[in-house]
Amino acid sequence: MSTGQIILIALFVYLGSIGSIVGNTIGWYTLGRPLVAAFVVGVILGDVPTAMIVGIPLQIMYMGNVTPGGAVAWDLSYATYIGVAGALVFGQGLAPTEVIGLAVVFAGIGGLVGQIMWNITYALNLPLNRVAQKYAAAGATNRMFVPNVVMGQGIGFICRFVPAVLVLSSMTIASAQADFATLIPGWVTIALGVFGGMMAALGMGIILSFLLKKNYHWAIFLAGFVLVTYFHLNTMAVAVVAILATVIYYVAVTNLAAREAE
């Protein structure tokens, strides 16, 4: 990776975080999503197809990622941007499953670094409350943007951009030392690929546990699975079929309720 590429990826690590300058809708809920992050990294590093191959399983893995009470067990933005970048840098010449395995490893490293920096950010933000309270007590509402925007965003930027630059730079230096692909035993990359598949299955299981509340919901899920797997329909076609089935079901139930009311 060049210096410019490192800076751009590190910048998106910050922009894709909770409370970044672009807001949570554009930041955390858009730029912070693994599939979007993979596309961004792919554009920056010039390998969008491989990046998307890596991004899809990462999206599934972290689909059930939640932040209850503001607690972050794994920093999604750090994990995905660092994970995809590491896979593209070190995965040249490897099979897709092995590249996915590398992405899982680097995502773990990035997520751990992000988790540490998240806690540091929280600690550094605590004194800002006193600054804001001081301005509020003095009635200086026109200066409230200083602790809330300037200082808060400054802390967030430093705690995310600088460590990301250091991690990405270390990855670049390490990749230049030797052909990383030849240094990894075959069984390791295979194991990483299998582990990545297991994590993807776990992520899907977590999201299904949130969505499937009734027993008959499984029938709906399996119907969609059959349409995609055996009838080879894309997601748009399945969505259209689901909408048509919903309309038919709604009309039938409404007519039945009207007849019973009569």
Sequence and secondary structure as in RCSB ss.txt:
>XXXX:A:sequence
MSTGQIILIALFVYLGSIGSIVGNTIGWYTLGRPLVAAFVVGVILGDVPTAMIVGIPLQIMYMGNVTPGGAVAWD
LSYATYIGVAGALVFGQGLAPTEVIGLAVVFAGIGGLVGQIMWNITYALNLPLNRVAQKYAAAGATNRMFVPNVV
MGQGIGFICRFVPAVLVLSSMTIASAQADFATLIPGWVTIALGVFGGMMAALGMGIILSFLLKKNYHWAIFLAGF
VLVTYFHLNTMAVAVVAILATVIYYVAVTNLAAREAE
>XXXX:A:secstr
  HHHHHHHHHHHHHTSTT TTHHHHIIIIITSHHHHHHHHHHHHT HHHHHHHHHHHHHHTTT   GGG  SS 
HHHHHHHHHHHHHHH TTS HHHHHHHHHHHHHHHHHHHHHHHHHHHHHHHHHHHHHHHHHHTT GGGTHIIIII
IHHHHHHHHHHHHHHHHHHHHHHHHHHS HHHHS HHHHHHHHHHHHHHHHHHHHHHHHHH  STHHHHHHHHHH
HHHHTS   HHHHHHHHHHHHHHHHHHHHHHHHHHH 
